[in-house]
């Protein structure tokens, strides 16, 4: 359970840093690129919608940045 709490705390810290620093934050660009890739995948795949792909792509990129 503490691993889940650590992951949530790290995500909260990263997201608030991205919100405060904008494009100057090192995670902003990779997360935006992940969101774009997810949105394209959502548009191309019949099972996944565009908003779901956008969210999933951003979450995947954010998770990759946190776990480093």
Secondary structure, DSSP 8 states (H G I E B T S, - for coil): -HHHHHHHHHHHHHHHHHHHHGGGSTTHHHHHHHHHHHHHHHHH-SSS-HHHHHHHHHHHHHHHHH--
